[in-house]
Amino acid sequence: MGGKLSYPHTEVSEDRTYLITGGNTGIGYQTAKSIAKLGGRVVIACRSEEKAKEAVEKMQKEHQEEKKKEEKKEEPEEPEEPIAPLNVEFMILDLASFESTMKFIEAYKAKGYPLHVLICNAGFGAGPKETSADGYEMHFQVNYLSHFLMTLHLLPLLRQSAPNSRIVNVSSTVHTHGVFNLENVNGEQSYDRLKFYGNSKMYQIMNMYAFERRLKDTGISVFSVHPGYVDSEFNRGTADNKLMSFMDSLAGTLRMKRNVQDGAMTTLVAALDTAHDGKSAIYFKSCKPSNASALSRKLEHQEALWKFSVDLLKEKGHLTDELLTDLTLPEPEPTGENKPEGEAKEEDAAAATAGGDAAEGEKKTEEAKEEKKEEGGGDASEKKEAVKEEAKEEAKEEPPKEEEKKEEAKEEENKEEEKKE
Ligand SMILES: NC(=O)c1ccc[n+]([C@@H]2O[C@H](COP(=O)([O-])OP(=O)(O)OC[C@H]3O[C@@H](n4cnc5c(N)ncnc54)[C@H](OP(=O)(O)O)[C@@H]3O)[C@@H](O)[C@H]2O)c1
C-alpha cells in the first residue's frame, strides 16, 4: 500500500554497528535482518532471552535458505559453497526498568563495540493504564524515557563513530493524537490509552528536534519514522479491548496493513540511505521526508520536555552533569515552531531586507536558496506532492475518524461501566 516502498540495497561495511531495540519480532526483526544481510554488525536488544535466541536462530536459518535460493537461480549447476552467517547477536534490555536499561548500557560499553546507528524501535501501544516498577506510566517509560536515557549514555560512542552516525526513533503517525501536558505525564489527571501512546510517540519526535539542536556539527543525524500500519505483533497491546481488536483484525482482512517487510522499509531508509548523510531532524513516512505535527515542532515544548526528562533521570541517579556537558545549547533558543533550515534562512533574508540591509538580505537569500536545494524534498512543488501523498497515505493507514469517535465513545462507556462495578 502507498506505492512501492524501497531502501538502498547497498553493501554495509562489516565494522558498521547497528543497535536495534526490540529486534526479536515485527518491524525490529525485519530491520535487523535486512541490515545484517547487507553486511553490517547488528545487536538486537530484547527483554526476553528466550525470544531473542529464537529470533537470532530464525534470522540465520532464513538467511541460509534465501541465499541458497538466490544462488540456485544465478548458478543452477554450481556446487553449493558454505554461506557466511549473519553478524547478529542479542543482548538483554527491558525498557520498563531503569535498572535493566542501565545494566544494558554498561554491558554494551563493556563489549567494546563501536556504535554507528542506534534504532529506538521497541515499543507497545494503546494499552490499559499501567505503572512501571520505577513509578512511571508505561508508554512514557518504555517508548520514550528509557530510550532517551540510553541515547544519552551511548552518545559518546555515536560521536566516536561520526560522521554519519545516526539515531532513529521509530515513532508513529499516532503522535498526532498527542497532547502536551507535563503535569499529566503519568496519567495523574486523566488517562486515555490512545492519547498516551500518541504522547509517547510525540515525545520521541520532540526529542529528535531537541537532540538535533544539541548535535549540530557533530556528524550525528537524528531521525524519526512512522512505519505505516503494520501487520506485526503490535496489537498485543490492545488485545484486552474488544473494539480495538475487532478493528485491527478487520484492517487485516481488508488488507489495510503493510507486511513487516514493507513496515521496516522506512526505518531502513532512515538508518541506511546515504542520500540523507549530513541531514538531521527529518520525520519519515513511507520512506520519504514528511511533516511531523505542529505540536511536536513547538520549541518551547521540546525544551520543556528535555528539561523535565533530564531532571527526572538525574533525580533517579541515572544521569550526571558530566554526561550532559556537551549538550548545553550555545545560545538562547528562538521561539515558535521548528522550521526547515531553508525556510528559516528565507525569513532571515526577508528580515534583513526589510531592515534596510539590502546586501545582507541578498546574501541571506542566496544562502536560503542553497539550503533549500540541499534539503530533501527541497522545492515547493515536490513538497506539495509529498503532502498530497501523505494525505492519501493517512487516509489509507489511519483508522477512519468515525471509527475513532466510536472507539472513544466505547472507551467512555467502558470507563462508566468500570466505575459502576
Ligand atoms: N505495527 C504498527 O502498525 C506500528 C505503527 C506505527 C508505529 N509502530 C511502532 O513500531 C515499533 C515496533 O512495533 P512492531 O509493530 O514491530 O510491534 P511488535 O511486533 O509488538 O514488536 C515490538 C517489539 O518491542 C519490544 N518491547 C516491548 N516492550 C518492551 C520492553 N519493555 N523492553 C524491551 N523491548 C520491548 C517487543 O518485545 P517482546 O516481543 O518481548 O514483547 C518487540 O520486540 C514500535 O515502537 C511501535 O510503536 C508500529
The ligand as a MOL file (V3000), in Angstrom:
LIG
                    3D

  0  0  0     0  0            999 V3000
M  V30 BEGIN CTAB
M  V30 COUNTS 48 52 0 0 0
M  V30 BEGIN ATOM
M  V30 1 N 2.6740 -2.0430 13.9170 0
M  V30 2 C 2.2630 -0.8420 13.6000 0
M  V30 3 O 1.2240 -0.6760 12.9080 0
M  V30 4 C 3.0240 0.3670 14.0510 0
M  V30 5 C 2.5820 1.6260 13.5870 0
M  V30 6 C 3.2790 2.7550 13.9860 0
M  V30 7 C 4.4000 2.6330 14.8050 0
M  V30 8 N 4.8050 1.4100 15.2560 0 CHG=1
M  V30 9 C 5.9800 1.3460 16.1310 0
M  V30 10 O 6.9030 0.4120 15.6370 0
M  V30 11 C 7.6870 -0.1230 16.6950 0
M  V30 12 C 7.7900 -1.6340 16.5350 0
M  V30 13 O 6.4930 -2.1630 16.6800 0
M  V30 14 P 6.0280 -3.5060 15.9780 0
M  V30 15 O 4.8710 -3.1850 15.1280 0
M  V30 16 O 7.1580 -4.2380 15.3990 0 CHG=-1
M  V30 17 O 5.4460 -4.2630 17.2430 0
M  V30 18 P 5.7860 -5.7110 17.8850 0
M  V30 19 O 5.7480 -6.7400 16.8110 0
M  V30 20 O 4.8720 -5.8410 19.0390 0
M  V30 21 O 7.2980 -5.5340 18.3870 0
M  V30 22 C 7.5790 -4.7020 19.4640 0
M  V30 23 C 8.9510 -5.0110 19.9990 0
M  V30 24 O 9.1920 -4.1640 21.1510 0
M  V30 25 C 9.5970 -4.9980 22.2300 0
M  V30 26 N 9.2610 -4.4510 23.5300 0
M  V30 27 C 8.0490 -4.1330 24.0310 0
M  V30 28 N 8.1650 -3.7160 25.3110 0
M  V30 29 C 9.4820 -3.7750 25.6280 0
M  V30 30 C 10.2450 -3.5050 26.7780 0
M  V30 31 N 9.6690 -3.1370 27.9280 0
M  V30 32 N 11.5840 -3.6550 26.7390 0
M  V30 33 C 12.1900 -4.0810 25.6080 0
M  V30 34 N 11.5230 -4.3780 24.4850 0
M  V30 35 C 10.1940 -4.2370 24.4910 0
M  V30 36 C 8.8710 -6.3090 21.9880 0
M  V30 37 O 9.4490 -7.3430 22.7680 0
M  V30 38 P 8.5660 -8.6580 23.1770 0
M  V30 39 O 8.4420 -9.4820 21.9400 0
M  V30 40 O 9.3700 -9.2970 24.2560 0
M  V30 41 O 7.2470 -8.1560 23.6500 0
M  V30 42 C 9.0730 -6.4490 20.4910 0
M  V30 43 O 10.3670 -6.9150 20.2400 0
M  V30 44 C 7.0200 0.3200 17.9940 0
M  V30 45 O 7.7590 1.3680 18.5780 0
M  V30 46 C 5.6620 0.8580 17.5440 0
M  V30 47 O 5.2080 1.9000 18.3580 0
M  V30 48 C 4.1390 0.2710 14.8940 0
M  V30 END ATOM
M  V30 BEGIN BOND
M  V30 1 1 1 2
M  V30 2 2 2 3
M  V30 3 1 2 4
M  V30 4 1 4 5
M  V30 5 2 4 48
M  V30 6 2 5 6
M  V30 7 1 6 7
M  V30 8 2 7 8
M  V30 9 1 8 9
M  V30 10 1 8 48
M  V30 11 1 9 10
M  V30 12 1 9 46
M  V30 13 1 10 11
M  V30 14 1 11 12
M  V30 15 1 11 44
M  V30 16 1 12 13
M  V30 17 1 13 14
M  V30 18 2 14 15
M  V30 19 1 14 16
M  V30 20 1 14 17
M  V30 21 1 17 18
M  V30 22 2 18 19
M  V30 23 1 18 20
M  V30 24 1 18 21
M  V30 25 1 21 22
M  V30 26 1 22 23
M  V30 27 1 23 24
M  V30 28 1 23 42
M  V30 29 1 24 25
M  V30 30 1 25 26
M  V30 31 1 25 36
M  V30 32 1 26 27
M  V30 33 1 26 35
M  V30 34 2 27 28
M  V30 35 1 28 29
M  V30 36 1 29 30
M  V30 37 2 29 35
M  V30 38 1 30 31
M  V30 39 2 30 32
M  V30 40 1 32 33
M  V30 41 2 33 34
M  V30 42 1 34 35
M  V30 43 1 36 37
M  V30 44 1 36 42
M  V30 45 1 37 38
M  V30 46 2 38 39
M  V30 47 1 38 40
M  V30 48 1 38 41
M  V30 49 1 42 43
M  V30 50 1 44 45
M  V30 51 1 44 46
M  V30 52 1 46 47
M  V30 END BOND
M  V30 END CTAB
M  END
